Amino acid sequence: MSEILGVGSRVKHPAYGEGAIIKIDVAAYKVCFMQYGGKHGRKNYSEWEIIEQLEATEEISLTG
């Protein structure tokens, strides 16, 4: 997966199931899963299945 997903995008993880992106960091997404809560996942994780893609509208800063 090479595209940047926006907050609110829905993804499916092979172990955690369906979730929604709630925060975007430099190298990872924070995803909220119904049964597992918030988890971080690498943006370049090849096992994400994109259910619904929303455009990224916020810029990502290295300085916070």
N, C-alpha and C positions, 0 to 999 in steps of 0.2 A: 504494500500500500504506500504510494508516494504522495498522495494528496493530503492536504491538511484539513481535518474535519473541524467544524465549528461546534461551539457549546450548544447542546441540545441534540446533536447527532446521536442516532441510536446505532449501537453495535452489538454483535454477539461474540462472546468469548467461549472457546471450547470447554473451559472448566467452570466459569462463573455464569454462563448463560447471557441473557439480554441485559443491556444496561444503557445508560445515557451519559454522554460526556458532560461533566459539570465544570471542568477547568482545563485550561491548556497551559502546559509548561514548555520550556525550551525543547526538551527531549521526550516528554511524556504527556499522556492525557490522564486526568483523574476521571474515573468512570464510576458512577453509582449503580450498583447491582442490587436488585430487590432483596435477595437472600444473603448477600455477602457484604453489603455496604460499599463504602468508597475504597477503590483500589487504583493504584497507578499502573499504567501499561505503556510500554514504549510506543512511540509513534510509528516506528518501522516494524512493529510486530506483524509478522506475515500471516498470522492465524485470525486476525480480526475479520469478521464478516460484517460488512456495512449493511445495515437494515434501512436506515434513512440518513442521508447526508445533508447537512446544513452547511452553508458557506461560513468560513471563519471570518468574523467581522472585527475581532480585536487583534491588535499587534502583540507580538511576544517580545519581551525585552530580556536581555541578559542581566540587567541591573535590578530587576524586580519592580 
